[in-house]
Amino acid sequence: MRLPPLTAVRFFEAAARHLSVRGAAQELHVTPGAVSQQLRKLEEFLGCALFERLPRGLALTAAGQDYRAACGEALALIGHATARLSVQGRRAVLVSCTPGFAVQWLVPRLQDFHRLAPDTDVHVSTTDRLVDLAAEGVHFAVRHGLGAYPGLRSEVLVADDLVPVCSPRLIAPRRVARRADITSDRLLHDEHRGDWRLWCAAQGMAGLDCEQGVVFSRSNGAIEAALAGRGFALARRAFVARELATRALVGVQAAPLATALAYRLVYRPEALVDPALRTFHGWITAQAACAARA
């Protein structure tokens, strides 16, 4: 089995999260040139392009999206194992969540937690499966659902508040996107394939064929495609708040779709006895409350 250079994989994972060479360089404390060199080395090793180089950043190719999911899980497993061998005097919080939640909500906020608790490390394991918290040593899980988890506590972090978004380039020279701009061939689907059908029904848009369009296995794949100007993604508002604020994406003028589902923080009742876990719980719930008010 031929394995790629671990440094190149780490640099790729950071660049894929930020969709920016500069953003990855800042996180890794290296120069942008060093990041670009490692990305080229990895692409040469694999024999395929992982990114499209855009004027204002990066976009993942189909191969890049698949590889990022695999690399994220592999690095998370390494981090998980490392957490169990943490040096004396440091604490570790192990969080399991979906890849989309990690990339679009949790990871961009972790620097704030590190300022609050510099002696505590956070290890994020990305997976779509329901983990056994006790058996796998996971302190917190973030899951998308109704919140029925027997024997565990469940608190809403991010409510489902779905809004169609697209790149400003798609509607130029206008600054506002309208419902009429959405056509069947421009639909970008994620793993929640039925969301477009629910949104169209709520809007009374019977003429839109919600089975058409491009399907991505992850929500961040649809958002990345929208950023690249390839169509309209139906995104959770909390996941694209930064992009909407900077007009990297624009929302369609229409009422958002609220559902009964939500991203929920799940943990064992005894977890909050631990001071480090109690600190993390207080921080992440405060972050969620702040984001909901924005």
N, C-alpha and C positions, 0 to 999 in steps of 0.2 A: 504494500500500500504506500503510495507516494503522498506525503503530507506537505502542505504548503508551509512557508516560513511563518512562525507564530507572530513575529513582529508585523509582518505584512497583513496578517489576518486582523490583528488588533487595530492597525491603522485603517483598514478597510471598514471594520465595524463602526469605528468612530465617524469616518467620513460618510458612511451610509446613514447614520443617525442624524448627523447635522446637514446632510446634503450640501456640504461645503468643505473644501480643502482647508480654508482658513479656520473654520470652526473646529475641525478635527485637530489642527495644529495647536490652537489655543488650549484645547482640553489636554492634549498629550505633551504640551510644553516643548514642542519642536517647531522647526520652520515649515512653512507651507511647501517649500521645495522638498523637504524630507518626506512629507506625506505623499506628494505626487510621485516621488521616486518609488516608495513602497507600493503604491497602487499600480504603477506600471509593472513592477516586478511580479505582483500577484496576477495581473492580467496575462502577462507573458507565461507564467507558470501554468495557468489554467487554459490558456489558448483561446480566450474569449473576452469580450468587453463587458465590464461590470457596470460602467457608468456611461451616460451621455454627458459630455462637457457642454454646458450651456453658458450663455453670456453672464448670467447672474447666479451661477452655482452648478450643482450636479443633479442629475436624475438617474435613478437606477434603471438598468435594462431588465428585461424579464429574467435573464440569468442572474443579474445582480440581486434582484428581489429574493429569488430562491436561495442564493448563497448567503445573503444576510441572515435569513431565518435560521439556517443551519449553523452559521458562525455564532450568532447570538446565543443559541442554545448551548453550543460547545463551550464558549467562553463563560457562560453562566455556570455550567457544571464545574469548570475549573475554579471559578470564584467561590462556588458553593463548598467545594472540597477545601479550598484555602481558608474559608471562614471557620471551618472546624479546627484548623490548626493555627488560629489567630495568635499573634504574639501576646504574651501576658501583659495585662494592663489595658488592653483595648477590648471594646465590645463589638459584636457583629449582629446586625439585624438582617435576617433572611426573608426576602419578599418574593413571592411567586405571582406573576401576572401574565396577561396575554402580551404578545409582541407589540401589538398596536398601542395598548395602554402604556407600555414602557416607553416607546419611542415618542409618542405624541403628548403624554401628560407627565409621567413620573420622572423620567431621566432629566428632562430640562429643568426640573425644580430641585434636584438633589444637591446642587451646590449650596442652596439656601440652608438645607439641613446640615450640611457639613460645617457651615459657619455656626449654626446653633449648637451642634454636638461634635466638635472636632475629634473627640476620642472614640467615636462610634463609626464603624464602617457599615455601609449598606450594600448587601449583595443581592442583585436582582436576577432571578431565574425566569426566563420567558418560556411559556408553554401554554397550549390551549386546553390541556387536560386538567381535571380536578385533582389536585394533589392531596395526599393524606398528610395533614399538618404534623401530627404527632409522629408518624412513622418516618417521615422524610426530614424532620427537623426544621420545618418551615415555620416562621413566626407569624407572618401575615400573608394572605392571598387576596388578590383583587380579581373578582370574577363578574362576568356580565350575566345578569339573570334577575329573578324575582326575589331572591334572598332566602330561599328555603334551604337552610343548611343545619340539620338537626345536631344539637349539642355544641354549636358554634355561635358566636356573636356575629352579626352582620349589620353594617352601617353603610348608607348610601354615600358614595364619594362623588360620582358624576352621573347625573340624571340623563336619560336619553332626550336630547333636544336637537332634532335633526333638521339641517338646513342645506339646500343645494348651494354649492360653491363652484367657482370656476376662476380661471386666470383672467385678469383684466384684458389681456391680449385677445381673448375670445370674443369680447363685446366691443372692442375699440371701434370708433372713437368715443362711444358712450361710456359713462362712468358707472352706470347702474345696470345690473342684469335683471331681465324680466322673465316671467314664466314662459313667454312665447319664444325665448331664445333656446329653451330646452327641446331638443329633438331626440327621437328614439336612438339614432345612430351616435349621439353624443353622450349617452348614459355610461357612467363608470360605476360598476358594481363592486362591492367588497364581499366578505364572507356572510354578511347579513343580506342575502340576495333579495329577500322580500321587502326591504325597506322602501325601495322606489315605488312599488305597487301600493304600499300603505300611504305614502306621501301623495301620490297622484289621486288616490281615492279621496283623501282629505281635502285636496284642492279642487276636486271635480274635473280633473283632466283625463277624461275617458279616452281621448284620441291618442295618447302616448303608449306605445308598445314597450312595456317594461321588461320584456324578455330580450330585447335587443341590447346592443352595447358590448363593452369589454368587461370581463369579470376578473377580479383579482382575489387572491387567496387571503389577503390581509387588507384591513382598512387603510393602512398607511400607503399601500400600493395605489389605491384609488386616489388618495389625496396627492401623492406624488405625480400621478398622471394629470390631475387637474392643474397642479402647479406648472406642469410642462405645456399647458394649453391644449390638452387632448380631449377635453370634454367637461361634463358636470359630475362632481362627486356629491353624494348625499352624506354629509359629515356631521358628527356630533360637534356642536358649537364649541364645547370646551376643548376639543382636540385641535381646533383651527383658530383659536382666539388670537394668537400672535400673528398668524398670516392675515387674518381679517383686519387687525389693527394696523398692519404695515401695508395693506392693500396688495400683498403678494397673491391673495385670493379675494374675491368679492362674493358676497352672498346675494342670492336671488330675492327680489322683493316679493315675499310671500310669508305667510305665517309658518313658523317652524312646527315640526311634527313632534309631539310629546308622546312617549309610550310608557307602559308600566314597568319596562325594564330599566336597569341601571347598572353602572359599575359599582360594585360593593366591596368594602373592606371586610374580610372574613378572618376571624382569629379565635383561639381558644379562650374561654373566660379567664383562666388563670394567667394568661400572658401578661396582663398589665401589672402584675405584682413586680415584675422586673423593671427597674428604673429606666434602663435604656429603651426597652420596648414601650414603656409608658411615654417616654419623651417622643419617640417616633410616632406613636399613635396620636399624640396631641398635635404634633407638627403636621402630619398628613391630613388630619381632619380639618385643621385650621386652613391649610392650603385649599382644600376642597370648598370650604365655606367662602373663602375670599374669591375664588374663581367663580362661584355661583352668583356672587353679588356684582361681578364685573359686567 
